[in-house]
Amino acid sequence: QVQLVESGGGLVQAGGSLRLSCTASGSLFSVNTMGWYRQAPGRQRELVATMSSGGMLNYADSVKGRFTISRDNAKNTVYLQMSALKPEDTAVYYCNINQYYIAVTSYWGQGTQVTVSS
């Protein structure tokens, strides 16, 4: 089992910044992808950004140029630096890890609320 603990959500004005952190613990494999997804009320969960253990990046078009994902493999932690926040970024942000060993296993954090006021 893998546990993911997120922190860093909150309330911010439009144009502001927030930094999310997520630390993984438990049965971790070295080959994995960590990332962030979000879910706004009445909408499906969507990808925000992911980063593989090898450094491959993937961003949603809506956040390119504003959000930056990074990770510290030694600390099993992934970060999401969010800048130039917009009201439409308001959502619950979920940390995710996909591990690749024989089969793919996926785990989710409990979610952290990000609210951007206009």
PyMOL commands that set and color helices and strands:
alter all, ss='L'
color gray80, all
select helices_A, chain A and resi 61-63+73-75+87-89
alter helices_A, ss='H'
color red, helices_A
select strands_A, chain A and resi 2-7+10-13+18-26+32-39+46-52+57-59+67-72+77-82+91-100+104-108+112-117
alter strands_A, ss='S'
color yellow, strands_A
deselect
rebuild
show_as cartoon
